[in-house]
Amino acid sequence: MNRHSPANGLSVLLLAALLPARAATPAMRPVVLELFTSQGCSSCPPADALLGQVAGRPDVIALAFHVDYWDYLGWRDAFELPQSAPRQQRYANALSRAGSFTPQLVIDGAQSVVGSDARALRSALATPRSGVPVQLSLDDQAVSISVAAPAAVPSEVVAVSYLARATTRVGRGENGGSTLTEFNIVRSVHPLGLLDGQMQRFTLPRSALPRDATGVAVLVQGVNQGAVQGAAAIALR
């Protein structure tokens, strides 16, 4: 499928402050799995279940982006976001794919596979990864993010809030009559800014996050949604 809706603007209050310059030290980091899925797609439930099997691992950041282009079959995905389909299309362009599809799993912003491909997932999880250190902390007001910039790769920082688990009874579409359980469902996307070669700090107010979000992941990616350079996640509850 290649039907997409334009992304709506997302406004979020952000504070940024520079810390003293310090050389970035590579650190072990989790693999970032981005599943593009839909409640209206009959091929997606096995991919959702596979993502759920690894979502709780400390070496994994799993994110399920629900797209809206299956709505034409008569079921509006309860968790679709206007940012999901454009994000998927940017990956299609960056990874030289002919178009988008569901279920699609993008690994570390650099590899695209079918979302239910357990062998590809096992291979990804077996590969150790180093990257830019990302530190997260939380208080009653905000999520605080500290990132050591990579030395040579211009990068952007994005915060993604998610709901750890939800069950939905689907009324129509290809999964009509089914009850679906889905995991790490993306609820909002917040671009935080660009890294400038130094250690940087960002603050994401909790008031900017959806009420149903149970966690926040922070991704450091090459500019224009490139390969993942660093990542971390924190539970909100």
ZALUM-675449 format. One record per residue (C-alpha): x, y, z; residue in three letters; residue number from 1. Coordinates in Angstrom, 3 decimals. Example, Ala and Ser with C-alpha at 12.3 -4.5 7.8 and 13.67 -1.06 7.14 Angstrom:
- u|v|w|residu|num
- 12.300|-4.500|7.800|ALA|1
- 13.670|-1.060|7.140|SER|2
This chain:
- u|v|w|residu|num
- 0.000|0.000|0.000|MET|1
- 1.235|3.502|-0.745|ASN|2
- -1.681|5.673|0.408|ARG|3
- -0.493|8.297|2.840|HIS|4
- -1.810|11.349|4.636|SER|5
- 0.360|14.436|5.180|PRO|6
- 1.802|14.825|8.672|ALA|7
- 0.236|17.404|10.916|ASN|8
- 2.474|19.832|12.811|GLY|9
- 3.306|18.903|16.377|LEU|10
- 4.022|21.644|18.852|SER|11
- 5.916|20.899|22.036|VAL|12
- 7.598|23.082|24.614|LEU|13
- 11.299|22.290|24.766|LEU|14
- 14.195|23.714|26.686|LEU|15
- 17.787|23.172|25.554|ALA|16
- 21.016|23.884|27.369|ALA|17
- 24.623|23.127|26.540|LEU|18
- 26.920|21.286|28.921|LEU|19
- 30.709|21.622|28.792|PRO|20
- 32.184|20.048|25.682|ALA|21
- 33.344|16.472|26.111|ARG|22
- 34.411|13.788|23.679|ALA|23
- 31.689|11.244|23.000|ALA|24
- 32.523|7.766|24.268|THR|25
- 30.846|4.884|22.409|PRO|26
- 28.579|2.795|24.634|ALA|27
- 26.564|-0.354|24.157|MET|28
- 23.062|0.560|23.070|ARG|29
- 19.774|-1.222|22.409|PRO|30
- 18.627|-2.118|18.915|VAL|31
- 15.758|0.089|17.721|VAL|32
- 12.860|-1.761|16.076|LEU|33
- 10.188|0.323|14.337|GLU|34
- 7.188|-1.705|13.209|LEU|35
- 4.781|-0.051|10.768|PHE|36
- 1.462|-1.788|11.288|THR|37
- -2.296|-1.378|11.180|SER|38
- -5.345|-2.889|12.832|GLN|39
- -6.872|-3.016|9.354|GLY|40
- -4.168|-5.298|7.917|CYS|41
- -4.670|-9.060|8.190|SER|42
- -0.919|-9.728|7.901|SER|43
- -0.059|-7.476|10.843|CYS|44
- -1.150|-9.412|13.977|PRO|45
- 1.726|-11.962|13.715|PRO|46
- 4.196|-9.060|13.420|ALA|47
- 2.591|-7.300|16.395|ASP|48
- 2.922|-10.497|18.422|ALA|49
- 6.571|-10.935|17.423|LEU|50
- 7.345|-7.372|18.472|LEU|51
- 5.624|-8.058|21.792|GLY|52
- 7.904|-11.033|22.416|GLN|53
- 10.988|-8.804|22.484|VAL|54
- 9.534|-5.479|23.635|ALA|55
- 10.460|-6.078|27.271|GLY|56
- 14.121|-6.889|26.653|ARG|57
- 16.655|-4.354|27.973|PRO|58
- 18.648|-4.553|24.724|ASP|59
- 15.609|-3.614|22.601|VAL|60
- 13.608|-0.455|21.996|ILE|61
- 10.463|-1.613|20.203|ALA|62
- 8.064|0.927|18.702|LEU|63
- 4.855|0.211|16.791|ALA|64
- 3.826|3.012|14.433|PHE|65
- 0.187|2.567|13.388|HIS|66
- -0.474|3.919|9.884|VAL|67
- -3.762|5.308|8.587|ASP|68
- -3.809|4.159|4.973|TYR|69
- -5.826|1.008|5.701|TRP|70
- -8.815|3.070|6.883|ASP|71
- -10.447|2.805|3.457|TYR|72
- -11.534|-0.755|4.284|LEU|73
- -13.933|0.591|6.880|GLY|74
- -11.991|0.381|10.157|TRP|75
- -10.183|3.401|11.608|ARG|76
- -7.169|2.178|13.565|ASP|77
- -7.622|3.218|17.196|ALA|78
- -3.923|4.139|17.459|PHE|79
- -3.115|5.601|14.049|GLU|80
- -0.962|8.730|14.007|LEU|81
- -0.668|11.256|11.172|PRO|82
- 3.127|11.118|11.614|GLN|83
- 3.381|7.364|11.034|SER|84
- 2.854|7.080|7.260|ALA|85
- 5.171|10.010|6.390|PRO|86
- 7.849|8.551|8.673|ARG|87
- 7.495|5.227|6.895|GLN|88
- 7.699|6.888|3.496|GLN|89
- 10.907|8.682|4.495|ARG|90
- 12.405|5.318|5.329|TYR|91
- 11.257|3.953|1.969|ALA|92
- 13.078|6.810|0.250|ASN|93
- 16.201|6.533|2.394|ALA|94
- 16.438|2.751|2.018|LEU|95
- 15.669|2.843|-1.729|SER|96
- 12.476|0.829|-1.508|ARG|97
- 9.775|1.066|-4.156|ALA|98
- 7.153|1.929|-1.554|GLY|99
- 5.747|1.289|1.896|SER|100
- 4.026|-1.866|3.100|PHE|101
- 2.635|-3.404|6.246|THR|102
- 3.851|-5.034|8.332|PRO|103
- 7.260|-3.422|7.805|GLN|104
- 10.037|-3.586|10.400|LEU|105
- 12.816|-1.002|10.180|VAL|106
- 15.880|-1.983|12.183|ILE|107
- 18.065|0.853|13.507|ASP|108
- 16.810|3.113|10.730|GLY|109
- 19.057|1.223|8.324|ALA|110
- 17.403|-2.089|7.368|GLN|111
- 13.897|-2.974|6.224|SER|112
- 12.358|-6.441|6.574|VAL|113
- 8.891|-7.970|6.741|VAL|114
- 7.626|-7.410|10.266|GLY|115
- 6.884|-11.088|10.905|SER|116
- 10.373|-12.238|9.805|ASP|117
- 11.576|-13.917|13.007|ALA|118
- 14.896|-14.944|11.479|ARG|119
- 15.807|-11.355|10.559|ALA|120
- 14.815|-10.232|14.035|LEU|121
- 16.968|-12.897|15.702|ARG|122
- 19.913|-11.820|13.562|SER|123
- 19.424|-8.185|14.568|ALA|124
- 19.263|-9.064|18.255|LEU|125
- 22.443|-11.143|18.014|ALA|126
- 24.505|-8.194|16.739|THR|127
- 26.144|-6.076|19.486|PRO|128
- 25.806|-2.324|18.941|ARG|129
- 27.765|0.643|20.208|SER|130
- 26.654|4.232|19.888|GLY|131
- 26.254|7.670|21.368|VAL|132
- 25.504|7.584|25.118|PRO|133
- 21.961|8.739|25.910|VAL|134
- 20.922|9.317|29.535|GLN|135
- 17.319|9.823|30.636|LEU|136
- 15.872|10.892|33.967|SER|137
- 12.357|11.686|35.128|LEU|138
- 10.624|13.859|37.693|ASP|139
- 7.060|15.061|38.177|ASP|140
- 7.458|17.795|35.569|GLN|141
- 9.602|16.527|32.730|ALA|142
- 11.818|13.957|31.083|VAL|143
- 15.436|15.152|31.049|SER|144
- 17.667|13.953|28.223|ILE|145
- 21.450|14.179|27.984|SER|146
- 23.129|13.191|24.723|VAL|147
- 26.806|13.059|23.806|ALA|148
- 27.012|14.072|20.136|ALA|149
- 28.787|11.782|17.663|PRO|150
- 32.053|13.176|16.401|ALA|151
- 31.434|12.962|12.678|ALA|152
- 27.753|12.242|11.983|VAL|153
- 25.290|15.174|12.061|PRO|154
- 22.322|13.921|14.036|SER|155
- 18.859|14.809|15.237|GLU|156
- 17.183|13.865|18.496|VAL|157
- 13.598|12.592|18.568|VAL|158
- 11.474|11.576|21.556|ALA|159
- 8.728|9.011|20.996|VAL|160
- 6.090|8.260|23.617|SER|161
- 4.392|4.869|23.632|TYR|162
- 1.735|2.750|25.320|LEU|163
- 3.181|-0.568|26.462|ALA|164
- 0.153|-2.754|25.737|ARG|165
- -3.453|-2.481|24.587|ALA|166
- -6.248|-4.790|23.483|THR|167
- -8.755|-3.726|20.813|THR|168
- -11.872|-5.401|19.456|ARG|169
- -11.857|-4.712|15.706|VAL|170
- -15.275|-4.192|14.179|GLY|171
- -14.579|-4.036|10.461|ARG|172
- -11.834|-4.383|7.836|GLY|173
- -9.591|-7.392|7.257|GLU|174
- -9.440|-8.131|11.001|ASN|175
- -13.146|-7.544|11.608|GLY|176
- -14.402|-9.634|14.526|GLY|177
- -10.911|-10.180|15.967|SER|178
- -9.522|-8.985|19.281|THR|179
- -5.973|-7.678|18.809|LEU|180
- -3.286|-7.242|21.450|THR|181
- -0.587|-4.766|20.482|GLU|182
- 2.617|-3.594|22.117|PHE|183
- 4.664|-0.408|22.535|ASN|184
- 2.183|1.572|20.487|ILE|185
- 3.545|4.978|19.516|VAL|186
- 1.342|7.774|20.853|ARG|187
- 3.353|10.892|19.924|SER|188
- 6.537|11.994|18.167|VAL|189
- 8.538|14.997|19.390|HIS|190
- 11.535|16.327|17.416|PRO|191
- 13.850|17.815|20.043|LEU|192
- 16.603|19.363|17.942|GLY|193
- 19.963|18.867|16.283|LEU|194
- 23.229|17.954|17.955|LEU|195
- 26.071|20.393|17.486|ASP|196
- 29.136|18.327|18.366|GLY|197
- 28.944|18.822|22.123|GLN|198
- 27.154|17.198|25.021|MET|199
- 23.594|18.544|24.963|GLN|200
- 20.599|18.477|27.249|ARG|201
- 16.927|18.592|26.281|PHE|202
- 13.835|18.750|28.461|THR|203
- 10.498|17.281|27.408|LEU|204
- 7.609|18.430|29.644|PRO|205
- 5.327|15.655|30.825|ARG|206
- 2.406|17.908|29.977|SER|207
- 3.321|17.503|26.277|ALA|208
- 2.799|13.728|26.457|LEU|209
- -0.491|11.885|25.875|PRO|210
- -2.186|10.655|29.038|ARG|211
- -2.070|7.039|27.933|ASP|212
- 1.706|7.024|27.320|ALA|213
- 3.571|4.649|29.634|THR|214
- 7.101|5.201|28.320|GLY|215
- 9.357|7.478|26.287|VAL|216
- 12.117|6.441|23.898|ALA|217
- 14.751|8.891|22.675|VAL|218
- 16.404|8.215|19.324|LEU|219
- 19.550|9.859|17.999|VAL|220
- 19.504|9.480|14.217|GLN|221
- 21.451|10.803|11.290|GLY|222
- 19.757|13.895|9.909|VAL|223
- 16.815|13.312|7.551|ASN|224
- 15.856|10.191|9.499|GLN|225
- 19.114|8.354|8.973|GLY|226
- 20.631|5.407|10.797|ALA|227
- 20.291|5.260|14.568|VAL|228
- 23.355|6.533|16.416|GLN|229
- 22.098|6.174|19.978|GLY|230
- 18.931|5.333|21.882|ALA|231
- 17.448|4.942|25.347|ALA|232
- 14.015|4.536|26.917|ALA|233
- 12.408|5.248|30.284|ILE|234
- 9.128|4.191|31.882|ALA|235
- 6.729|6.978|32.853|LEU|236
- 4.913|4.887|35.466|ARG|237
